[in-house]
Amino acid sequence: MRPVDRSALDASLIAAHADGDSAQLSGLYDRVASALMRAGDTDAACFFLTQAYVFALEAGASDAERLRRLLAAHGRI
């Protein structure tokens, strides 16, 4: 997975929030969570995983179950 470009990510998150694009928001938050998990920041990663999960549920995305399992594996559900 490529490194996270914070300014591009921030712009993408702002645009997705403005568009109300839950599926895109889920993917973006998931990407941030993955980067934070790789960096060893589990608490921050789980915060972003929670956001990804909520937006996945809102979008009816198939990724919701995978995100729920990740949160459960880290004792967050």
SULMOWO-V726836 format. One record per pair of residues at least 12 apart in sequence whose C-alpha atoms are under 7 Angstrom apart, sorted by the first residue. I is the first residue (numbers start at 1). J is the second residue. D is the distance in Angstrom with one decimal. If there is no record, write none. Layout:
i: {I & I}
j: {J & J}
d: {D & D}
This chain:
i: {13 & 13 & 22 & 22 & 22 & 22 & 23 & 23 & 23 & 23 & 25 & 25 & 26 & 26 & 26 & 26 & 26 & 27 & 29 & 29 & 29 & 29 & 30 & 30 & 30 & 32 & 33 & 33 & 33 & 33 & 46 & 49 & 49 & 53 & 53}
j: {25 & 28 & 55 & 56 & 58 & 59 & 55 & 56 & 59 & 61 & 52 & 55 & 51 & 52 & 53 & 55 & 56 & 52 & 48 & 49 & 51 & 52 & 48 & 49 & 52 & 48 & 45 & 46 & 48 & 49 & 71 & 67 & 71 & 67 & 68}
d: {6.5 & 6.9 & 5.0 & 6.6 & 6.4 & 5.3 & 6.5 & 6.0 & 5.3 & 6.7 & 6.8 & 6.4 & 7.0 & 4.0 & 6.6 & 5.0 & 5.3 & 6.6 & 5.4 & 6.5 & 6.3 & 4.9 & 6.6 & 5.7 & 5.3 & 6.7 & 4.2 & 6.7 & 5.1 & 5.6 & 6.6 & 6.7 & 6.9 & 5.6 & 6.6}
